[in-house]
Amino acid sequence: MPVNRNALIRYRTIDQCLQNRKRRWTLDDLIEACSDAIYEYQGIDTGVSRRTVQADIEMMRSNKLGYEAPIAVIDKKYYTYTDKTYSITNSPLNQQDMQVLSEVSGLLKQFKGFGHFADVNEMVSKLEDKIYTQKTHSAPVIDFEKNDNLKGLEWLEVIRKAIVAKRTLCVTYQSFKARGPSTFCISGYLLKEYRNRWFVLGQSHQRNSPLLTLALDRIQTVEEHADDYRENTELDLTTYYNDVIGVTKTPNQRDCEVVFWIDKDNAPYIITKPLHHTQKLLSEDQTGKIFSIRVILNFELERELLGFGAKIRVLGPRILVKQIKEQFWKALEGYKQEQRDDEAEETAR
């Protein structure tokens, strides 16, 4: 592989390290991280020299690549970015980046149309649009769904590497319902994306702890831990989420048939974008259509159905009908209370 690709991997690795301000990075730490990255992506296990990483840091500091990275040395030992928000990924793509992206795009195009690589089509479109806008300095012609303020993405690569290497992670985590953070060890098995949020499925090392699904945006710190990694011996990760909308489920939870009616004006949206891959059309008349899906009952399913408001009516199972009704009644009561408050304020005047 050309040397410039190895250099690009090292630059990205150093950048990711220095963005992680939860840890203090010595030159030896950066050398080790770069060596691991080169081995992982290129299969080269000869390591990276001290002189090479020092030269990489100087190159990143300079304007030769357009980075001008604000890298400083603290206490004559620790490397850091003086600007907490800086990343080389925020810099305009240079010629070297463009060359690599063009080569990657050309390689991925060869897999377009293959069933096992269906997701490649979108990836190639994103790459080609990025290359086009950079070369022509014009506005993009594709606007993909994104969330620029999404938190937790800095843990994505850390967790992915730990899963591949089968290493235990020590995670500090605080859910939205918790009063404070807690720290525990986890063996990660799968990274899952749902509606632009990322989650990690794994096993906690705490005694009698169930399988966990952790949102990356609720993670505060992640570090590798010496605990032995606990292998997944029970779950089929390729099908684990096949019976669910979203990510909320437990291994022994059983799915059920969910039946719902939707009015004729909105039925085409359900047909062209099914709520779930098990969706079936059961019947139809002049007012609308009745569909069924077979999924686990969870919060994400309720939120999906509630999003259609009065345009949808859940017909079964009974427990789901009850839950949906309760949510609509609560919403209605909220509007009624607002109306009563407005009327009281008007009377007081």
HELIX and SHEET records of a PDB file:
HELIX    1   1 VAL A    3  GLN A   19  1                                  17    
HELIX    2   2 LEU A   27  GLN A   42  1                                  16    
HELIX    3   3 ARG A   50  ARG A   61  1                                  12    
HELIX    4   4 ILE A   88  ASN A   90  5                                   3    
HELIX    5   5 GLN A   95  LYS A  109  1                                  15    
HELIX    6   6 GLY A  115  PHE A  117  5                                   3    
HELIX    7   7 VAL A  120  THR A  136  1                                  17    
HELIX    8   8 LEU A  153  TRP A  155  5                                   3    
HELIX    9   9 LEU A  156  ALA A  165  1                                  10    
HELIX   10  10 LEU A  216  ARG A  218  5                                   3    
HELIX   11  11 ALA A  267  THR A  272  1                                   6    
HELIX   12  12 PHE A  299  LEU A  306  1                                   8    
HELIX   13  13 GLY A  309  LYS A  311  5                                   3    
HELIX   14  14 ARG A  318  ALA A  348  1                                  31    
SHEET    1   A 2 ILE A  71  ILE A  74  0                                        
SHEET    2   A 2 TYR A  78  TYR A  81 -1                                        
SHEET    1   B 5 LEU A 211  ALA A 215  0                                        
SHEET    2   B 5 ARG A 197  SER A 204 -1                                        
SHEET    3   B 5 SER A 182  TYR A 194 -1                                        
SHEET    4   B 5 THR A 168  TYR A 173 -1                                        
SHEET    5   B 5 ILE A 219  HIS A 225 -1                                        
SHEET    1   C 4 LYS A 280  GLU A 284  0                                        
SHEET    2   C 4 GLY A 288  VAL A 295 -1                                        
SHEET    3   C 4 CYS A 256  ASP A 263 -1                                        
SHEET    4   C 4 ILE A 312  GLY A 316 -1                                        
END                                                                             
